[in-house]
Amino acid sequence: DVAYKAKQVSINNAFADMTQLIEGNELKALLLCGDDMATCESNSNALKGKDSIGQVVNVGCPMVKDFNRFSENAEEILDSCMNHLAETIEMSVEKDGLFNVIIVDSTANKIITSVFARTFKDFYDKYDVLEKGKIIILSAMTDRSDEWHENFLKSFKEKVLLSDPAVYVEVALYGTADDDFKLLLVSEHDDIVNELKVVTKFVERTTGLESEVRLINGGLWKKQENFRASHPYSPDDYDKTSPLEQWKSQHPLGLQIITQMETEDPLSKELVRYLLDNAMTSLSVSSLDSSDEEIQIQEYDDLGDGCVLMATWSEGSVFVLWDGRGHVDINLFAYEGLDEEESEAFNLWFRGNTSLRVVLYDEHPRGFGRVVSYKHDFDPDVEPHWAQGK
């Protein structure tokens, strides 16, 4: 296939250019191969011709060809593959030194990469195989079915390299639809942003594609044993002027409670309407207790599956959204008298004898002035404890 071969040439060129992220022009690369060893060998030869790569070692597992994970000897085959990888890598390290580059070849699959990851986890300290500070792992995604490449590199970063300055990077390369692919890399690099700007320009020139860095995900901060700060900071060291102004600007007026319920049993518009009628009788918020107004429930069922039910009064409202299947949203608001106990009673009455269960419950104080406090907790004449003494 001409388009496939052209894309593979672009991928190999991009791999070679990306190795410039680490210093040196005689880098040692490990090429992780799949079943198609002929294609993997061809890709290996292409990489050997690049200036930055001095040596390419092809590594694979012939015993996993046509692997069936449900077969009786599946575990035995995987163990054999892991031992084979370990022996091949150890022999190469003893003979020619540590690796700088790991490339997941286009022929590799989820089986070989998962065994490779296990091999590193079970057999090695990473720096027994990889040269510290001069490491890059590369792979490419040509379509959405290759998402396991992302999972492999992310897992390798989190379980093998782990700490800062380890980074996971995604670079999109695109031209025509046939040319597009995503380049993935993991590296130990403490200046990855500036270096990527330079290296991606090389990639664009050699592939003829445009590039866009989509993601840079750093490593964990390194733990410093017995760390002691040069200057421990307390709350008194921070300027509280702005947060105190925001605190005093808020005017909480009421409470909004959002509940989501779900069930596996069938619901109907009539049943949801009955449940709302039933739950409304449980409300004893002060605005209802002190009012003689009659609450009318309005119904809208011409917007798609399910329906929207709306009950409003001068001091509050209830909106119920049913999706036509097994999901119900309840949006309850009142200026006075609504609290967690009142809401729980409403939800209990709404569920009634059905199998509806609460899957989400959120409370939000509402008002103006960037409200963050509940009305019953807020007194504009009293400073919050964190602002006192300054």
C-alpha positions in Angstrom: 0.0 0.0 0.0 1.6 3.2 -1.2 -0.1 5.5 1.3 0.9 3.2 4.2 4.5 3.1 3.1 4.6 6.9 2.7 3.2 7.4 6.2 5.7 4.9 7.6 8.5 7.0 6.1 7.1 10.1 7.8 6.9 8.3 11.1 10.4 7.0 10.9 11.7 10.5 10.0 9.7 12.0 12.9 11.1 9.4 15.3 14.7 10.2 14.2 14.1 14.0 14.5 12.6 13.6 18.0 15.7 11.9 19.3 17.4 15.3 19.0 15.6 16.1 22.3 18.5 14.2 24.0 22.1 15.0 23.5 24.4 12.8 21.4 24.6 11.6 17.8 25.5 7.9 18.4 22.4 7.0 20.4 21.5 3.4 21.0 17.9 2.5 20.1 15.7 -0.5 21.0 13.0 -1.2 18.4 10.1 -3.2 19.9 8.8 -5.4 17.0 5.6 -7.3 16.5 4.8 -10.4 14.4 5.8 -8.9 11.0 9.6 -9.0 11.5 10.3 -8.2 7.8 8.5 -4.8 8.1 10.1 -4.2 11.5 13.5 -4.9 9.9 12.8 -2.5 7.1 11.9 0.2 9.7 15.0 -0.6 11.6 17.2 -0.1 8.5 15.5 3.2 7.8 16.3 4.4 11.4 19.9 3.2 11.1 20.5 5.7 8.3 19.7 8.7 10.5 22.5 10.9 11.9 21.4 10.9 15.5 21.0 7.1 15.8 24.2 5.0 16.0 22.7 1.5 16.7 19.3 -0.1 16.5 18.5 -3.4 18.3 15.4 -5.2 17.2 13.5 -6.9 20.0 10.5 -9.1 19.7 8.8 -12.4 20.7 8.2 -14.9 18.0 6.4 -17.1 20.5 3.4 -14.7 20.8 2.5 -14.9 17.1 -1.2 -15.7 16.9 -1.4 -15.5 20.7 -4.7 -16.6 22.3 -5.1 -15.3 25.8 -7.8 -18.0 26.5 -5.5 -20.9 25.6 -4.3 -23.3 28.3 -0.7 -22.3 27.9 -1.3 -18.6 27.6 0.5 -17.7 30.8 3.4 -19.9 29.9 3.8 -18.2 26.6 3.8 -14.8 28.2 6.4 -15.8 30.8 8.6 -17.2 28.0 8.2 -14.0 26.1 9.2 -11.9 29.1 12.3 -14.1 29.7 13.3 -13.8 26.1 13.0 -10.0 26.1 15.0 -9.9 29.4 17.8 -12.1 28.0 18.0 -10.1 24.7 18.1 -6.8 26.5 20.7 -7.9 29.0 23.0 -9.4 26.3 22.8 -6.1 24.4 23.6 -4.0 27.4 26.5 -6.2 28.4 27.9 -6.0 24.8 27.2 -2.4 23.7 26.1 -0.4 26.8 22.9 1.3 27.8 19.9 2.3 25.6 18.9 5.9 25.0 15.9 5.3 22.8 12.9 2.9 22.9 10.7 2.9 19.8 7.4 1.1 19.6 7.3 -0.2 16.0 4.2 0.0 13.8 4.1 -3.8 13.8 4.0 -4.1 17.7 0.7 -4.9 19.4 -0.8 -4.7 22.9 0.5 -8.1 23.9 4.2 -7.4 23.2 4.1 -3.9 24.8 2.4 -5.2 27.9 5.0 -8.0 28.3 7.7 -5.4 27.7 6.4 -3.2 30.4 6.2 -6.2 32.8 9.8 -7.0 31.9 11.0 -3.6 33.0 8.9 -3.6 36.1 10.0 -7.1 37.3 13.6 -7.3 36.1 15.3 -4.0 36.2 16.1 -0.8 37.9 15.5 1.6 34.9 19.1 2.8 34.9 20.4 -0.7 34.5 19.1 -0.5 31.0 18.5 3.2 30.2 21.1 5.9 30.3 20.1 8.4 33.0 19.2 11.8 31.7 19.4 10.6 28.0 16.1 8.7 27.6 13.3 9.0 25.1 10.5 6.5 24.3 8.6 7.0 21.0 5.4 5.7 19.5 2.9 6.8 16.8 -0.9 6.6 16.6 -2.3 6.4 13.0 -6.0 6.0 14.0 -8.3 5.7 17.0 -7.8 1.9 17.2 -4.2 2.6 18.3 -5.2 4.2 21.6 -3.3 1.5 23.5 -0.1 3.3 22.4 -1.2 6.2 24.6 -1.9 3.9 27.5 1.5 2.1 27.1 3.5 5.3 27.1 1.6 6.9 30.0 2.0 3.7 32.0 5.7 3.6 31.2 6.1 7.2 32.4 4.1 6.6 35.6 5.6 3.2 36.6 9.2 3.4 35.2 10.4 7.0 34.9 7.8 8.3 37.4 9.4 11.5 38.8 10.2 14.9 37.4 11.7 15.8 34.9 9.9 12.9 33.2 7.3 14.1 30.7 4.6 12.6 28.4 4.0 14.5 25.2 1.5 14.3 22.3 2.3 16.0 19.0 -0.2 15.9 16.2 1.2 15.9 12.6 -1.2 16.5 9.8 -1.4 17.2 6.1 -4.0 15.3 4.1 -6.2 12.7 5.8 -3.9 9.9 4.6 -0.9 11.5 6.2 -2.1 12.4 9.6 -0.7 10.7 12.7 0.0 11.5 16.4 3.5 11.3 17.7 3.8 10.2 21.3 6.9 10.4 23.5 8.1 10.0 27.0 11.4 11.5 28.1 13.5 12.8 31.0 13.8 16.4 30.0 13.8 19.5 32.2 13.4 22.0 29.3 11.0 20.1 27.1 8.8 23.2 26.0 11.7 25.2 24.5 13.3 22.1 22.9 10.0 20.9 21.4 9.7 24.3 19.6 13.0 23.6 17.8 12.6 19.9 17.2 9.1 20.0 15.8 10.3 22.4 13.2 12.8 19.7 12.0 9.9 17.2 12.0 7.9 19.6 9.8 10.7 20.0 7.3 11.5 16.3 7.0 7.9 15.0 6.8 6.3 17.9 5.0 3.6 17.9 7.6 2.4 20.6 10.0 2.8 20.0 13.8 0.9 20.9 16.9 1.9 20.0 20.4 -1.4 18.9 22.0 -0.3 17.8 25.5 2.7 18.0 27.9 2.2 16.0 31.1 5.0 16.3 33.7 6.2 13.8 36.3 5.8 13.7 40.0 7.9 16.1 42.1 10.9 14.3 43.6 10.6 13.6 47.3 13.2 15.4 49.4 14.0 13.4 52.5 13.9 15.4 55.8 13.0 18.5 53.8 13.0 21.8 55.8 11.7 24.9 54.2 14.0 27.9 54.3 11.1 30.1 55.3 7.9 28.4 56.6 4.8 30.5 55.7 1.7 31.0 57.8 -1.6 32.6 56.9 -0.4 35.9 58.4 2.2 36.1 55.6 -0.5 36.5 52.9 -2.4 39.7 52.0 -6.0 39.1 52.8 -7.3 42.4 51.3 -8.8 41.0 48.1 -10.4 37.8 49.6 -11.9 39.9 52.5 -13.4 42.4 50.0 -14.9 39.5 48.1 -16.2 38.0 51.3 -17.9 41.3 52.3 -19.3 41.8 48.8 -21.4 38.6 48.8 -25.2 38.7 49.5 -26.5 35.1 49.9 -30.3 35.1 49.2 -31.3 31.5 49.1 -30.3 27.9 48.5 -30.3 25.7 45.4 -30.2 21.9 45.7 -29.6 19.7 42.6 -30.3 16.0 42.8 -30.0 13.3 40.2 -31.8 10.0 40.5 -31.7 6.9 38.4 -33.6 3.6 38.1 -33.5 0.5 36.0 -37.3 0.2 36.1 -39.6 1.9 33.5 -40.8 5.4 34.3 -43.6 7.3 32.6 -44.6 11.0 32.4 -47.6 10.3 34.5 -45.5 8.6 37.2 -43.0 11.4 37.3 -45.8 13.9 37.6 -47.4 11.9 40.4 -44.0 11.7 42.3 -43.6 15.5 42.0 -47.1 16.1 43.3 -46.4 13.7 46.2 -43.1 15.4 47.0 -44.5 18.9 47.0 -46.7 18.0 50.0 -43.6 17.4 52.0 -42.2 20.9 51.5 -42.6 23.1 54.6 -40.2 25.9 53.6 -41.3 29.2 55.3 -42.3 30.8 52.0 -44.9 28.1 51.4 -46.0 27.9 55.1 -46.8 31.6 55.1 -48.4 31.8 51.7 -51.9 30.9 50.5 -50.9 30.9 46.9 -51.8 27.9 44.9 -48.9 26.2 43.2 -49.5 25.1 39.6 -47.3 22.5 38.0 -46.6 23.2 34.4 -45.7 20.4 32.0 -43.7 20.4 28.8 -43.4 17.2 26.8 -42.9 18.4 23.2 -39.1 18.9 23.4 -38.0 15.3 22.8 -38.1 12.1 24.9 -39.3 12.5 28.5 -40.7 15.8 29.9 -40.0 18.9 32.0 -42.1 19.7 35.0 -42.0 23.1 36.6 -43.5 24.3 39.9 -42.9 27.9 40.9 -44.1 30.2 43.7 -43.1 33.7 44.8 -40.2 32.5 46.9 -39.0 29.4 45.2 -39.2 26.8 42.5 -38.8 23.1 41.6 -37.8 21.9 38.1 -37.9 18.2 37.3 -36.4 16.9 34.1 -37.0 13.3 33.0 -35.0 12.0 30.0 -37.6 9.5 28.9 -35.7 6.6 30.3 -34.3 6.0 33.8 -32.8 9.4 34.7 -34.4 12.3 36.6 -32.9 15.7 37.5 -34.4 17.8 40.3 -33.6 21.4 40.7 -35.0 22.8 44.0 -34.6 26.5 45.1 -36.0 28.6 47.9 -35.1 31.9 49.5 -36.0 30.8 53.0 -36.4 27.6 55.0 -34.7 25.2 52.6 -32.0 23.0 54.2 -30.5 19.5 53.9 -33.1 18.0 56.1 -35.9 19.6 54.1 -34.3 18.4 50.8 -33.9 14.9 52.1 -37.6 14.7 53.0 -38.5 16.0 49.5 -36.3 13.4 47.8 -37.6 10.7 50.0 -41.2 11.6 49.1 -40.3 11.9 45.4 -38.8 8.4 45.3 -41.9 7.0 47.0 -42.2 3.3 46.4 -40.1 3.4 43.2 -36.6 2.0 42.8 -35.2 5.5 42.1 -31.8 6.0 43.9 -29.8 9.3 44.4 -26.7 9.3 42.2 -25.7 12.9 42.7 -26.5 15.6 45.4 -25.2 19.2 45.3 -26.0 22.2 47.4 -25.2 25.8 46.2 -25.8 29.0 48.1 -27.3 31.5 45.6 -27.3 35.3 45.6 -25.1 38.1 44.1 -21.6 39.4 44.8 -19.7 36.1 44.1 -21.5 34.2 46.8 -19.6 31.3 48.5 -21.3 31.2 51.9 -24.6 29.8 53.0 -27.1 32.4 54.2 -27.4 30.9 57.7 -23.5 31.0 58.0 -23.0 34.5 56.9 -23.1 37.7 59.0 -21.8 40.8 57.2 -20.9 42.4 60.5 -18.6 39.7 61.6 -15.2 39.1 60.0 -14.2 35.6 59.1 -11.7 33.9 61.5 -9.0 33.9 58.8 -9.1 37.7 58.5 -9.0 38.5 62.2 -5.8 40.0 63.6 -4.7 41.7 60.5 
